[in-house]
Amino acid sequence: MNHIDPRLEYVFEIRATVAPDVRVGRGPDEILTFTPITGGTVSGPRFSGEVLPGGGDWAVERSGTAQLEARYLIRADDGSAVDVLNRGYFRASDEVLARMDRGEAVAEDDPGLYFRTAPVFQTDAPQHRWLAEHQFIGLARDGVGERGESQVCIRVYAVL
């Protein structure tokens, strides 16, 4: 039986600016938080635009691993809208968490960090229809923007 190994094509990076987490609570073994998305940028070889304010990221943390679900809109450079549903997982060592709390950059391949997502896109814009017709993965990290604001940076790859 033949099999193929998937290939990845880098398509763009999302830099979502975020406000401080809002702790919702939950129970003794898990924590529910909401992180408001306040804006951002999208840039890359296949797609560019801006992250619109008003979306957010829900996270449920259990035993040191957070299950994430973010929902937000992107306005493409041509004015069309793209809906994003991005699910994934975040886990970091105590040392990496301390570095992040100090505002230090942590590389996506740092062995103390696992931050992966699977974004799904919806749009009726014909020129961006490919976004709604492919599977994607995201390699993510927290970061600090040019003006010192907190950001989540996600490099998005199409699975070919």
Order of alpha helices (4+ residues) and beta strands (2+ residues): beta-beta-beta-beta-beta-beta-beta-alpha-beta-beta-beta
